[in-house]
Amino acid sequence: MNTARTTRGSALSTAFVPPFAAIADSDRPPPTLIESAKGIHLTDSTGHRVIDAWSGMVCVGLGYANEELIETLVAQTRKLSYAHSLYDTTHQLTIDLCERLVEVTPESLQHVFLSMSGSDAADTLLKVMRYHNNVTGRPQKKHVIALDRAYHGANSVVAGLTHFPECNDNFDVPLPTQHHIPSPWHFGANQGRSADEIIGNSVAALRSTVAEIGPENAAAFVCEPVMITAGVIVPPLGWLAAMGDACAELDLMFMVDEVVTGFGRTGRMFACEWDDVKPDMMFLAKGMTSGYIPQGAALFSNEIYRGMTEAMSRDTIFGHGFTHTGHPPSCAVTLKCIELYLDLVDNSARLGLHLLSRLTELAEADPWVTHVRGRGLAAGVDLLGDKDAGTPLDPSLDAMLRIRREAHRRGLMTRVFDGDMFGFAPPLIITEDEIDEMIEIFAASVAAVRNNEDQQ
Ligand SMILES: Cc1ncc(COP(=O)(O)O)c(C=O)c1O
């Protein structure tokens, strides 16, 4: 018998290997079982309802139980539940979706390969990069540079561009061809630095890393425009454009990860628009179907496409693809989501400002909450034990876990990051009143823990 029953009726079953959990700890608390959801709310197996402050895994941009999306999914499943897209077969929605993605993303991106997740979209682009450089006579150009604390996916190669110890250690990554430079963090080592200095430091780090690797070996730089998965690290405006310009100068493919930032999250349809950046490659997933069904996409420029195709003979097969590339219900839902997101982008920008101002007020009033940052409906804060001295919370308090539990009890599911950070990225359909409720629950939970009044 390999299960341990828990008081909540769930089981710490070893049959289920949970992602990102301490699987060796058989005494860990049982998982929260989510049973249903509507709008911005989740209801767990005990009937307790909470606001979902992180949109699932920051993917449910349009909220739960959206009737239009359910209808689209059901209707398409009924009409054509599956068609493969290999060997010169496909269906119209695949073509319509790729053309729509080309229309709504930056104009530099002209070609789309559909996948099922952000990880396999990233891996697709890495394969395209290798293929391109091999057939255009630059086979040694394989090295890729990413940022510290980046998350770009979990597949075996892209896991080495992701840069967290638990994602790298014992998985034999980063590979020798994968490198990391400091992230454009506003605080810590960059505390008090101007936007120009932060931008200058990132560009200098990219240049020096390329010099170390050898320009003839350096192939690409990959980044999120706002590092939401790192704890909402918001680079200054102008940073992304400067990194894009440096890539052009250094002959690097500029690969932008909009898996989280895409589809309205930052108050623009794509975060690249903030700096009017034209990347060579972009990968998408998560919000593109608002979590109703898996979907990912790898987009790349005409120059890359032409580089590959002009070197192929007429009968060369591009030997890459997935059983579910262009899955019809996924394509139908993505097309519907794009239209719904276009109507919500302004809401994200406007309510993002409200979220930031509420968090700023909280930071002014609360002795622990500090370092408020955000763009659109993605915001983060840090907690410090002493803000003036810059000292962290006393680890013996176990404050982050207790705040998370207390917030849950009071009706808010929060997202905690290493380094004592909280993130807020609710569904884009959230209202101003619901943002107020979210921040009030968070503020009360922080105060309850500080005053030792939480229910432990
Ligand atoms: C920024 C970013 N890129 C890529 C990925 C990978 O996407 P997926 O989990 O769909 O493979 C994630 C997932 O969290 C992410 O946050």
The ligand as an SDF file (V2000), in Angstrom:
LIG
                    3D

 16 16  0  0  0  0  0  0  0  0999 V2000
    7.8420   32.2950  -18.5440 C   0  0  0  0  0  0  0  0  0  0  0  0
    7.5470   30.8630  -18.8280 C   0  0  0  0  0  0  0  0  0  0  0  0
    8.0220   30.3100  -19.9500 N   0  0  0  0  0  0  0  0  0  0  0  0
    7.7790   29.0310  -20.2540 C   0  0  0  0  0  0  0  0  0  0  0  0
    7.0610   28.2230  -19.4170 C   0  0  0  0  0  0  0  0  0  0  0  0
    6.8270   26.7970  -19.7490 C   0  0  0  0  0  0  0  0  0  0  0  0
    5.4980   26.5870  -20.0880 O   0  0  0  0  0  0  0  0  0  0  0  0
    4.8000   25.1640  -19.8750 P   0  0  0  0  0  0  0  0  0  0  0  0
    4.6840   24.9190  -18.4010 O   0  0  0  0  0  0  0  0  0  0  0  0
    3.4990   25.3090  -20.6020 O   0  0  0  0  0  0  0  0  0  0  0  0
    5.6710   24.1540  -20.5290 O   0  0  0  0  0  0  0  0  0  0  0  0
    6.5500   28.7500  -18.2270 C   0  0  0  0  0  0  0  0  0  0  0  0
    5.7910   27.9340  -17.2810 C   0  0  0  0  0  0  0  0  0  0  0  0
    5.5800   28.2680  -16.1290 O   0  0  0  0  0  0  0  0  0  0  0  0
    6.8090   30.1110  -17.9160 C   0  0  0  0  0  0  0  0  0  0  0  0
    6.3650   30.6670  -16.7850 O   0  0  0  0  0  0  0  0  0  0  0  0
  1  2  1  0
  2  3  1  0
  2 15  2  0
  3  4  2  0
  4  5  1  0
  5  6  1  0
  5 12  2  0
  6  7  1  0
  7  8  1  0
  8  9  2  0
  8 10  1  0
  8 11  1  0
 12 13  1  0
 12 15  1  0
 13 14  2  0
 15 16  1  0
M  END
$$$$
